[in-house]
Amino acid sequence: MRTVNVQFHMLLEELIEFVVDVSARHALSVRLERWFPTVVREVPMDANLRTEVRKFGQVDRISLLHTPARARKAECFTLNVGTTRDNRLAQAQFTGGSNKVDAYDVLKKVAAELKRRTVAGLWVITETGNVGYSKLFRVSPGAAAASRAGRVELVSMAFTQSFRVDEPE
């Protein structure tokens, strides 16, 4: 199985816009999920995703579903939404994999679009205070601007590491 994994920080509005664009471009259906209490909602193809998210409430995961030609089952590409707690924005993660060539091609195109909408490289500050620069982590323009303005603090999924757009002093 060939896989893709991208870790990034992105504001919810930017994330929804991304999902709207790639789902329309690649004919992907969308499923919204909340972990507690567990709620799953398949979004109709003709629905307005922004409205559906507003009605749904807290979204923890967005699944993009692609049904390859001559396949009975859809391939699921997962977008774990970066949660916001107080003013801390946790990392989001896009991941998926497939043995089917056409599904993997769509997965790569979606990941490439995500990379076009984000910038590689953040300063990472560990729990023990170590600081290093990593291009593995990405950030959207909106999240970078919000971080620089002090509106959000960028943190890891487990809220253990913090990230800076600019080099820490």
N, C-alpha and C positions, 0 to 999 in steps of 0.2 A: 504494500500500500504506500502510495506517495502522499505526503502530508505537507501542510502549510501552517505556520504559526506566527502571528504578529501580535506583539504587545505594545499598547499605546495608551495615551491619555487623550480623550476627546470629550467635549461638552455634549450633553444629551441632544441638544438641538442639531449640532453638526452630525452626530451619529444617525439621527433619524433621517436627515437629508441624504446622507450616504446610502442608507438602506433603501430609501425611496428611489434614488438614482440607479443603483445596481440591480435592484429587483425588477425595475422596468426594463432596463437594458438587456438583462439576461433571462427574462421570463421566470424569475424565481418567486415562489410563494413564500409567505412570511408567517412565522409562528412566534407569538409573544409568550414569555413565561415569567412567572413569579415563583420564588422558592418557598416563602412562608407567608401566609398559607399558600399552598401549592395551587396555582391557577395556570392553565394553558389555554391559549386562544389562537385558533387559525384565523388569519386575517383574509377576508375575501379579496380576490385579485383586483376587483374594481373599487375597493374601499380606499379612503383617504387615510394613509398610515398615521399622519399627525393626529387626526381626530381619534383614530382607534387607540393610539397610545395614551392620549388624554383620558379616554373613557376607561382604559385598562388600569391605569394607576402605575404603581411601582413596577418597572420592568427590570428583571435581573438577567434575562437572556433573550436574544433574538435569534431564531433559527432561520436560515435561508435554505429553502428546499428546492433542489434541482432534480427533475426526473429525466435521466438520460434516455436517448432513443432506444426503443425496444427493451425498456426496463419496466418491471412491475413496481419497484420500490424507489422512492425518492432518496437521493443523497442529501445528507444534512450537513450544512456548514454552520458552525456555531459562533455566535458573537456574544461573549459574556460582557455585559454592560458594566462600565466602571461606576460603582455606587458612589453616592455622595453622602457623607456623614459630617454634619456641621459644615465647615468650609473645606473639607478634605475631599478631593476627587481621586478615587482609586483607579488603578490601571484597568483598562479593558483588554480583552483578548479575542482575537479572531483566529479560529482554528478549524481544520477540516482535513479530510483525506479521502482518497478514492482509488480503486483499482481500475475504474472505468475511464478511458482516455478522454471522452467528451466531458465528463463530470470534472475530472481533474483540470482540464483546460478552462472551464468556467471558474473553478476555485482559484486558479492562478490569476485570471483576469480580475476577479473581485479583490484578491489580495493586492494586485498591482494598483488598482484604483484606490484602495485604502492607503497604500504607500504614497501615491501621488498627493493625497490630501493631508498627509502628515510629514513631519520632518524628522529625520533620524538624529539621535544624539541628545542625551540628557545627562546632567550631573547627578550621580547617585550618592546618597548619604545613608550609610548603614546604621543599624541600631547602636553600634559601638562608636559611631562618629567618623568612620573611615569615609573618605571622599574619593570618587573616581568618575571618569567620563566613560559612557557606554553608548555606542551607536546601535545597540540591540533594541533600545527603547525609543519609541517615537512619540511625537506630540503634535496635535492639530494646532492651526493658527489661533483658534478661539481659546483653547486651553492654555496655550503659551501666553497670550495676551492677558487672560484672567489671572494667571500665575504671577506675571510681572506686575500687575496692578494690585496684587495682594488679595484678590477676591477668592481664590482657591489655592490650596496647598496640594501639590501632586504627591501621591503616596502609592505604595505597592498594593496589590490585591488584598494582602493581609494587614495592611496599615502598619507594616514594620519598617519599611524603608521610605525615605522621602526623596524627591527628585527636584532638581532646579533646572530651569531653562538656561540661566546664565550661571557662570562659575560662582560658587559660594565664596564669600569673603573669609 
